[in-house]
Amino acid sequence: RLEMSKLVKTFVLADEKRVGIEVHVTNAGAAVTKLLWRDADGVVEDVVLGHDNPLMYLDNACNAPYFGVVVGRVANRIANGEFTLDGKQYKLVKNDNGRNHLHGGKRGFDRQVWSVVGTPTSNKVK
C-alpha cells in the first residue's frame, strides 16, 4: 500500500475565468473526487460524492462504492456472470453479491492507477 501511495496523485482542473469552479480528479480509478460549483447565491460547494483518501478507490477490502470512477470493461451488470458471444460461452467473476458480474469485476478500470499525460510547456492536461 505504501508503494501504491507513491503512484496515486490528485489533479485540480480549474477555470481561470470562473473562480471557484474546480474539478479534482485522481489517477486512482480515474475518479472525480471533488467538483466545486458556485450556486445561484454565489456559494461554492462540493457537489460530488467521493472518498477523501484517493487510495480508497483502489481498496478491494473496503468494498468501495463506485463514486465518480470510470467503470469497465462493462458498465452495469452481466446477469449470472456469464454470456455467450459467437457461440462461445464466457464466465466472469461474480462480484455483485455472488450473483452477477458488475462494472468489470474485482479488477475493473475503477481499481487501476491510470497514467496521466500532460504537455511539458503548460499545466494543461490532454
Secondary structure, DSSP 4 states (H G I P E B T S, - for coil): -HHHHHH--EEEEE-TTSTT-EEEEETBTTEEEEEEEE-TTS-EEE-----SSGGGGG-GGGT---TTPPP-SSSSEEGGGEEEETTEEEE----BTTTBEETT-TTSGGGSBPP--B-TTSS-B-
